Amino acid sequence: MGKYVYIYYAGSESDGGNAEEWGKWFGELGDKLVDGGNPFNDGGQAVHAGGVMPVKEKPATGYSIITADSMDEATELAKGCPLMSAQDGAVCVYEALPM
């Protein structure tokens, strides 16, 4: 069983689901949901060797952490996210490696 991080992108459309839809989906995830996370505020910054720049192209809008047996399971579970109804919505899935 591994930990996976969902990074949410609401895209250009604001229809990323309401609190009730997110609550329902989190309920469907059940005990696989480790941390429901939080939404992000606008204005993210990318820090790199050359300085700091605003994140303008497809900024992340929030995160959650789940447990799953595999990347395949984690991506399958992400398909139920309310963002799937948004025109440009997406969920990027990353495996968190143990340290």
N, C-alpha and C positions, 0 to 999 in steps of 0.2 A: 504494500500500500504506500503510495507516494503522495506528496503535496503538490498541488497545481494552483497556479495563480491565473485568475481571469483578469485581463485588462480590458475595460469597456471603452468603446468608441461610439458615441451617439450619432456621429456624422453631422450633416448639415440640417437634418430634419429634427425637430424637437420631440417627435413621437417615439420616445424610448421607453414607453410604458409608465404607468402611474404606480404609486406606493402599493396599492392593492395587488397589482399584477406582479410586482417584484416580490411581495410577501408570499404570494401563492407559489411562485417559482422556488423561492428559498425553502418553502415548506416541502415541495416536491424533492428537493435535494436532500432533505432530512439530515441525518447525522453525518453525511458527507460534507456538509457546509461547516468549515472550521471557523471562518471569519467572514461575515457578510460584507465587511469592508465599508467604504464610504464613497460618496461621489467626490469628484475633484472640482475645485474652483477653476474658472477660466484664468488664463495667463500663465500657464506653465513655462518654465525656463529650462533650456538645454545648456548644460555646463560642459565645455570642451576645452582642449588645450589652448585654443585661440580666444577664449573668452566665454561670454554668455549671450544666448540669443533666445528670442521667444519661440515657443513651439506653435507653429501656425498650421502646418499640414497634418491633418488627422490627429488632433490632440486627444490624449486619453481623458475619459470622463469619469472613471472610477475603477474600483478593483474589488475582488473577492478572493478568498482562498478556500479550496476544497481538498478532500482526499479522494483518490481514485486508484484502481488497480493498474491503470495504464493510461497513456496519452489518448488512446482510442476511446476509452470510457470517459475521460475528462472532456474530450471534444464532443462526444455524443450528448453528455449532460448539458453542455453549453448551448446546444441547439434549442433548448427550452427557454432561453433568456428572452425577456420582453423586448430587448433590442432587435431581435430578429424581425420584428414588424416595422422597424424604422427603415427608410429607404437606404440610407448609408450606414446603418448600424452594424457593428461587428464586435465579436469577442475574440481577443487573441489569448491563446492558452499557452502557458509556459510551465514546464516542470521545475519545481524548486528542488535543487540538489541538496542532499544532506551535507552538513559541514562538520 
